[in-house]
């Protein structure tokens, strides 16, 4: 298992770079914990599963539930972000700026993710 820590960086880019440096081209994100200063999620409109509704959130959030994988060196994450008001927003995580706190991804390499 690899532990990739992110501080003062963009989460997706940093994990992708760290996985590459560690030689992980395929793997599973077993757990991801931390907090973001801002983030971008997408979901699908009800009438078109091939489209994305992309939303930027310029607010801090706890990174609560994440599932994901790395296939062919490409990181794919789905996340629930806990925001003010005891709410969760969820979807495909495109970006998360880590600054004030940190994030740690626990990655298990695999032959096939």
Secondary structure, DSSP 8 states (H G I E B T S, - for coil): -EEEEESSEEHHHHHHHHHHHTT-SSEEEEEEEEEESEEEEEEEETTEEEEEEEEEE-S-EEEEEEEEEEETTEEEEEEEEEETTTEEEEEEEEEEEE-SS-EEEEEEE-S--
